[in-house]
């Protein structure tokens, strides 16, 4: 946080000067760091300058009230500025909130079936489809990394495809900002495909959103890895099930295990698995640091822990409830088709209000 807004303006000048330095342009890490800081400083300085001008104009308009010929024009200007200044003050408070350190990152999405057997696997597939459609609508690229499929037979001869686990990378400048609050337990209440008597069951799936880790954040040594290759299973085309293309990586110090068999190339599967491993290690580091960052913890929407129940999807009532912020929407059918905008906006607005109160901006 800056001691005053003049300091923020001075820092912006320093950052602009540094970005002109040829040594910075040849250092990608430093260039990204300065560019991120500039993107945070610009709205602060611009909004502050607009607010100062508006306050000065308001003072001038009030002086003009003494002039009979200018009084009507002055009153109109005072009315306009009396609305503009509070709006600028609110925008300035929001811009002063420190940015999330992972904003702008690509993310790893993991969806796993929880309690509820086959119905949980079907719900996991429904959640992944919801996220995929939301990403497509917002121009985010979604790339499947690993999927453990489960075919479920229904009570009336119907069948559907579920997921025991599905992992994907989502790429896009705002992907993390849009989906960062999705980690946790998602509970569903509906009549399962496997239910013959129409009874409502409760099942669950877990979601994890993890920012893609930078190499400087997570140092993975080759000596700490055990890499196993094996023949891919499940449906596949030519060569998928006939070569040892699937990869399983075990990180020995942490015990984390990641596998990938989506690609025909062993090299590509290993690269994808390493990306997931790095994201999981970064997530673990974040969790361990939470105890030391109590103030930051208070500013989160929930804990972000995948064991926390965050949301209920009630299909008979067409109702979605987010338990963290007390949000209830009777448009579950639309949300499951990827129209999650109202949920995302409400969660981000709630977080912003918490951060403003915490920072005293």
N, C-alpha and C positions, 0 to 999 in steps of 0.2 A: 504494500500500500504506500502511496506517495504522501509525503508530509503535507504537500499542498499541490494545487493544480498547476501552479507555475513550474514546480519541479517536474511534473509530468510532461509539460511542454518542452522543458530543457532536455529531458531524457529523450524525447522524440527527435530533437535536433541531433543529439549525439548518435542515436541509432541510424538516422538517415546518413550522417557522415560516415559511420562505420560501414554501411552497406555500399558506399562508393569505393571502399578500400579493395584493391585487387586481391589481396591475400584472403579476404573474406569470401569473395566469389569462388575461390578455389578450395574453400573448406566447406563442404556441404552441410556438416553438422552445425557449424557456427552460422552459416547463412540461414539455415532453417530456424535456428534459435532467435536470430535478430529479426527475421521476417515475421515470426510469430509474435514477438514483442511489439513490433511496429503495428501489426494488425490489432493488437489490444490497445495501444496508445492512441492511434488515430481517432477512433470515435470519442475517446475521453477528451482529447484536446479540441476537436472540432465542436463537440457539444458544449464544452465549457466556454469556448469563444462565442458561440451563438447565444448562450445564456447571458454572458457579459454584455453583448450588444443589445439584447432584448431588455435587460434591466436598465441600461443607459437610455435606450429609446423610451422606456416607460417614464423615467425621470423627466426627460425632455417634454413628453406629452403632457404630463401633469403641470409643468410650468406654463404650457400653452393654454391651459384652462383659464388663465388670467386675461387672455386676449379674447374679447367678444367675437372677433371675426374668425378666430381659429378654434373656438370652443367646440363646435360640432365635430370638426375633424379630429380634434384632440380626444374627445370622448370615444369616438369610433376606434382610434388607435389604442386607447387605454383598454377598451373591451377586448380587442384582438390580443394585445400583449398579456392581459390578465389570464387568458386561456393558454397562450403559448408558453409563458414562463413556467407554470407548474408541469407542463408536458416535458419541457426541456430538463427541468430538475429531476423528474422521474427517469428520463433517459440517461442523465448523467449518473444517477445512483446505480442504474443497471450496468452502465459501462465501467464503473469503478470496481465491480465485482471481479476478482481474479479469475482468469479463464481456467477451465478444467485442463490439467496437464496433458490429457489424452485426447482433447478435441482435435479433430482433423485426421485422426488415425483410422485406418481400416480396422475391422473387428472380426473376431472369431465368434460365431454363433454355435452353441451346442444346445440341442434339445434332446432330452432323454425321457423315456417312459418311466413313470413312478409307480405308485400304488394303483392297482386296478387291473392288472393282467392285460388281456388283449385290448380292452377298452382304453387303457392308458397309452398303448402303442398307437391306436387310432387317433387319440387326441394329440399325441406328439406329432403325428403326420399333419393333422389339421393346423396346429400351431406353426409348423414349418411352412406350410402353404400360405398361411396368413402373413408371415414375415416376408416370404418370397414375393407375394403380390404387392405388399407395401413397398418393398425395395424397387420393384419394377416400376411402380407408379412414380417414385421419387428419383429415378435414374441411377440407383445404386446397382452395381454389378454384384451378383451373388454366384459364387463358385462352390460346388459341392466338393468336400474333402473326403468324407467318409460317411457311409450310411449302412446301418444294420436293419434290414427290412424284415417285416413280419406280416405274413398274409393271414388275414382273419376271416373265418367263415361265419356268416350270419345265421340268425334263427330261421329265416325263411328262404334259405338257399342263397342269400346274398353274400358277397365277399368284398373285402376292401383291403387296401395296402396300408399297413401301419409301419412305424419306426420304433425299434427299441432304442436306437440312438442315431442321430444325424448331426453331422458337423459341416459347417460351411464358412467360407470367408466372404465378408461383405465389404466391398470397396466403394468409397465415395467420401468426399470431403466432410459431409455432415452425418455420415452413417453412425458414428459413435454418439453424437449429440442426440440423434433421433431415438436410438435404441438402448442407450446406456442404463435405463431404469428397468429393463425387462428381466434381469437376473432374479431368480427365485422360484418358488413353487406356484404353479398355475393349476388351480383346481377346477374340475368340470363336473357339472351336474346335468345328466341327461339320460335318456333311455338308450342303452348301448345297442349296437347292431346285433350283438349276441343274445339279447334279452327277448325271450319269447312271450312274456306276459305283460310287457309294457311298464315294468317297474323302473323308477329313476335310480340310477346308481351314481356314486361319487368316485371319481378317479382323479389322478394327478399326473402332471409331467413337470420336469424341472428344466429351466432355461438358464444358460450362462452366457453373458456377453463379456468378452475379454478383448481389450485393445491389442492389436498386433504389436509385439515387442520389438524394440530396436536392439541391435547387436550390443550397443553400449550399456543397455539396461540389464540384459540377461547374458551372462557369459557362460556358454555351454562348452565344456571341454570334451574332446573326443574320448579321452580316457574315462570319462564318466558315463559313457554310453555303451549299451549292448544293443547291437542291431541284428535282428533276425529277419530273414527273407523266407517267404513261403508262397505256395500257390494260392492265388485268389480264389475265393469261393463265391457261390451265388451265381445268378444269371450273368452271362457275359458273352461277348462275341469271340471271334477268332483270336487265339493267343492269350486271352485273359485268364482262362483256367488251365492253360497248358505250359505256362512259364512261371518261374519264381519271381513274380513282379510285386507281390504284396510285401509290405515292410512293417515290422513291429520294432519300435524303439523304446528301450527301457532306460530311464535316467536313474542311475544307480544311487546317487546321494539322496534323492527324494523319493524314489520308488515309483515315480509317475511312469505310466505306460501309454504309449500312443501308437496306433496302427493306421495304415492307409492302404487301400487296395483299389481305389477308384480309377487310377490311371493304368494303362498297359505298360508304362515305363517304370521300372524300379527306381530310377533316378528321380522322376517326378513325384512318385509316391513318397520317397524319402524326404524330398524338399517340403512337401505338404505336411508330413508328419512332424518335421522339425519346427515348422511354423506354429503348429498347434502346441507342441511341447513348450516352446518359448513363451507363448501366450499363457499357458497354464502356470509356468514358473513365475511369470510376472504377476499373475493373479494371486499366487501364494505369497509372494513378497508383499503385495498390497495388503493382504489379510493380516500378515504378521506385523505390518507397520501401523495398522489401525489402532492398536492399543496405545501407541505413542502419539497418535494424531486425533485426540478426542474432539477437538474443535472442528476438525474436518468431518469427523463422523457425524456430528450433529447437523451438518449441512447436507447430508445425503438423504435421499428419499428412501427410507428404509435402510437396511444394512448392505444391500447388494449381495447378501449371502444366498446361495442357491437353496439353502434349507429353510428359508423364510417364506411362509405362504403370503403371496402378494396380491393374488387376484382370484376371483371366482367367475366362472363362465356358466351361467344358468340358462340352459337352452329352452326349457319349457316356458320361462318367463321372458325370453329374449333379453336377458339382463346381464350386463357385465359390471362387476364391482371391484374397484381397486381399493384394497383395505388400508393401504398406507396413507392415502389422502382423502378417504371417504368419498370417492367418486363413484356414482352409479349412473349408468347409461342404459337405456332400453333400446339398443340398436345393435345387439350382438350379431345378428345376421349380417349386417353391413361390415362390422368390425372383422368378422372371420373371413370376409372377402378382401381384407387388406385395408379397409378404410379406418385406420387407427389414428388418424390425425387429431381427433378430439382428446384421445387418451394421452398421446405424446405431448400435446400442447399443455394439457393440465398438469402433467408431471413436471415438465420443464418450468412452467410458471411457478409451481409450488417450490421447486428447488431455488429458483431465482429469488423468491421472497424470503426464503430461509437464509440465503447467502447475504442478502441486503441487510437483514436484521442482525446477522452475525458480525458482519464487517462494520456495521454502523455507517454504511455509505449514505 
